[in-house]
């Protein structure tokens, strides 16, 4: 079982760069359980939506606002290693904002346009960008299959205006182009089970998957208690999040997978 604890150096990197990469956040058994469960999850396949990327492709994803007690997804969202890391990164209690699975299939998986997550969430009544995500690689993520790209330090730019790009919400292309001239573009290639924690104002995107390899990713999204939205939206307002011991991920995963 993985026992990740955020270090002072990693906290400083997050504050400076807007993200940190954590190798092997989930151990081999946890990663195998997550992949096996997700790829045989008929409800996941049934509920997958599609968002055109403005480049001729579309991304498949499933977004969940509810947090079940009896699935590996709920156990990961509540796991101490992730929740306590988020609380340290943002200096406050966090709660479950939503979680989602990105189903970027081989040869047909669409792109995500350049955006900040707060570019979406701003309109949900969140006054501050004090929100973040933990993206866990279900499959190996590479440049070839459309791994996450981030612009280092872009969270310090503040919220950028966003507009429609296909069925997505994309950041102002003029600002994106200027940021790419001055800031560093990083391709976040990840092994399965590795993760990236990133700030709600970090500019990021992913390319279409034209490779022979799928790139699924599980993303846990959190808001801070002090940033409780001032109005209702499709995502939840603040409720306390119960933190579970990391061992629950494998325990529940084994039960769900029938092992």
C-alpha positions in Angstrom: 0.0 0.0 0.0 1.3 3.5 -0.9 1.8 5.9 2.0 2.5 9.2 0.3 3.1 12.2 2.6 3.6 15.7 1.2 7.1 17.1 1.8 7.9 20.8 2.4 9.8 20.8 -0.9 6.8 19.5 -2.7 4.6 22.1 -1.1 7.0 24.8 -2.2 7.0 23.4 -5.7 3.3 23.4 -5.9 3.1 27.0 -4.7 5.7 28.0 -7.3 4.7 25.9 -10.3 1.1 25.2 -9.7 1.4 21.4 -9.8 3.4 18.5 -8.5 3.8 15.0 -10.0 3.7 12.1 -7.5 5.0 8.8 -8.9 3.2 5.6 -7.7 0.5 7.4 -5.6 -1.4 4.2 -6.0 0.5 0.9 -5.6 0.4 -1.9 -8.2 -2.5 -3.7 -6.6 -4.6 -0.6 -6.2 -3.8 0.5 -9.8 -4.7 -2.9 -11.2 -8.0 -2.9 -9.2 -8.9 0.6 -10.4 -8.2 -0.3 -14.1 -10.0 -3.7 -13.9 -13.1 -2.2 -12.2 -13.3 0.8 -14.5 -12.9 -1.1 -17.7 -15.6 -3.6 -16.8 -17.9 -1.0 -15.3 -21.1 -1.1 -17.5 -22.6 2.0 -15.8 -19.4 3.9 -16.6 -19.7 3.0 -20.3 -23.5 3.6 -20.3 -23.2 7.1 -18.7 -20.2 8.3 -20.7 -20.8 11.7 -22.4 -19.0 13.2 -25.3 -17.6 16.7 -25.7 -16.4 17.9 -29.1 -12.9 19.3 -29.0 -13.2 21.9 -31.9 -10.5 19.9 -33.7 -12.7 17.2 -35.3 -12.6 14.9 -32.3 -14.5 14.4 -29.1 -13.6 13.4 -25.5 -15.6 10.8 -23.6 -16.0 11.3 -19.9 -18.2 10.5 -16.9 -18.7 13.0 -14.2 -20.0 12.1 -10.8 -21.2 14.4 -8.0 -22.3 11.6 -5.6 -19.7 9.7 -3.6 -20.7 6.1 -3.0 -19.3 4.1 0.0 -18.9 0.8 -1.8 -16.8 1.6 -4.8 -13.1 2.0 -5.4 -13.8 5.5 -6.8 -15.3 6.7 -3.5 -12.4 5.1 -1.5 -9.8 6.9 -3.6 -11.6 10.3 -3.4 -11.7 9.9 0.5 -8.2 8.4 0.9 -6.0 10.1 3.4 -3.0 10.4 1.1 -5.0 12.5 -1.3 -7.3 14.5 1.0 -4.6 15.5 3.4 -2.3 16.4 0.6 -5.0 18.7 -0.9 -5.6 20.3 2.6 -1.9 21.0 2.9 -1.6 22.4 -0.6 -4.6 24.8 0.0 -4.3 25.5 3.7 -7.9 24.6 4.5 -10.3 21.7 4.8 -11.4 20.4 1.4 -14.5 18.7 0.3 -15.5 16.5 -2.7 -16.5 18.8 -5.6 -16.8 15.9 -8.1 -14.8 13.1 -9.7 -14.6 12.0 -13.2 -13.2 9.3 -15.5 -11.6 10.4 -18.8 -12.0 7.6 -21.4 -9.5 8.6 -24.1 -9.6 5.5 -26.3 -6.9 4.5 -28.8 -7.0 6.2 -32.2 -10.3 8.1 -31.5 -9.8 9.8 -28.1 -10.4 13.6 -28.5 -8.4 16.6 -27.2 -9.1 18.9 -24.3 -8.7 22.5 -25.3 -6.5 24.8 -23.3 -8.3 25.8 -20.1 -8.2 26.5 -16.4 -10.6 24.4 -14.3 -11.6 27.6 -12.6 -12.6 28.8 -16.0 -15.4 26.3 -15.7 -16.0 26.5 -11.9 -16.0 30.3 -11.7 -19.5 30.2 -13.1 -20.7 27.8 -10.4 -20.5 30.5 -7.7 -17.0 29.9 -6.4 -15.5 33.2 -5.5 -11.9 32.1 -5.3 -9.7 29.7 -7.4 -8.7 27.8 -4.2 -9.7 24.5 -5.8 -7.6 21.7 -7.1 -7.6 18.3 -8.7 -5.6 15.0 -8.4 -5.4 13.2 -11.7 -4.4 9.5 -11.5 -3.2 7.6 -14.6 -5.2 4.5 -15.2 -3.3 3.7 -18.3 0.3 4.8 -19.1 0.1 8.5 -20.3 2.5 9.6 -23.0 2.9 12.3 -25.6 1.7 9.8 -28.2 -1.6 9.0 -26.5 -2.4 12.5 -25.4 -1.0 13.0 -21.9 -1.8 16.1 -19.8 0.1 19.2 -20.7 0.5 22.1 -18.2 2.0 25.6 -18.4 4.2 25.9 -15.4 3.5 28.9 -13.1 0.4 29.8 -15.1 -1.7 29.6 -11.9 -0.1 32.9 -11.0 -1.7 34.7 -14.0 -5.1 34.7 -12.4 -8.3 33.6 -14.2 -8.3 34.0 -17.9 -11.4 34.7 -19.9 -12.9 31.5 -21.4 -15.1 30.9 -24.5 -16.7 28.0 -26.2 -14.5 25.6 -28.1 -16.6 22.9 -29.6 -18.6 21.6 -26.6 -15.8 22.6 -24.3 -14.8 25.8 -22.4 -11.4 27.1 -23.7 -9.1 29.8 -22.5 -8.6 33.0 -24.5 -6.2 31.8 -27.3 -4.4 35.1 -27.3 -3.5 34.8 -23.6 -2.6 31.2 -24.1 -0.2 32.0 -26.9 1.4 34.7 -24.9 1.8 32.5 -21.9 3.5 29.8 -24.0 6.0 32.4 -25.2 7.0 33.3 -21.6 6.4 30.2 -19.5 7.4 26.5 -19.7 5.2 23.9 -21.3 5.4 20.5 -19.6 4.2 17.2 -20.9 3.1 15.2 -17.8 3.9 11.6 -18.9 2.8 9.2 -16.2 3.0 5.6 -15.4 -0.2 3.9 -14.3 -0.9 4.7 -10.6 1.1 7.9 -10.7 -0.6 11.2 -10.3 -0.5 15.0 -10.7 -2.0 17.4 -8.2 -2.7 20.8 -9.9 -4.2 24.2 -9.0 -7.5 25.3 -10.4 -5.9 28.1 -12.3 -3.2 26.1 -14.0 -3.5 26.2 -17.8 -3.7 22.7 -19.2 -4.8 20.7 -22.2 -4.3 17.3 -23.8 -4.0 16.3 -27.5 -6.0 13.8 -29.4 -5.0 10.2 -29.0 -3.9 9.0 -32.4 -1.8 6.1 -30.9 -2.7 2.4 -30.5 -2.9 2.8 -26.7 -5.8 4.0 -24.6 -5.3 6.8 -22.0 -7.9 6.6 -19.2 -7.5 8.9 -16.2 -9.3 9.2 -12.9 -9.6 12.8 -11.6 -10.6 13.7 -8.0 -11.7 17.4 -7.7 -11.9 19.3 -4.5 -13.0 22.7 -3.3 -12.0 24.4 0.0 -14.4 25.0 2.8 -13.9 28.8 2.7 -14.8 28.8 -1.0 -18.2 27.2 -0.5 -20.2 28.5 -3.5 -22.6 31.3 -2.9 -25.2 29.7 -5.2 -26.3 26.2 -6.2 -24.9 24.6 -9.4 -24.6 21.1 -10.8 -21.7 20.5 -8.4 -22.2 20.3 -4.6 -21.8 22.9 -2.0 -19.7 22.3 1.1 -20.3 19.2 3.2 -17.7 17.6 5.4 -15.6 14.9 3.7 -14.9 11.8 5.8 -11.2 10.8 5.4 -10.5 7.1 5.1 -7.4 5.2 5.8 -5.5 4.4 2.6 -5.9 0.7 3.1 -9.6 1.0 2.3 -8.8 1.5 -1.4 -7.6 -2.0 -1.8 -10.1 -3.5 0.6 -13.1 -2.1 -1.2 -11.5 -2.7 -4.6 -11.1 -6.4 -3.8 -14.7 -6.7 -2.8 -15.9 -4.8 -5.8 -13.8 -6.9 -8.2 -14.9 -10.2 -6.4 -11.4 -11.1 -5.4 
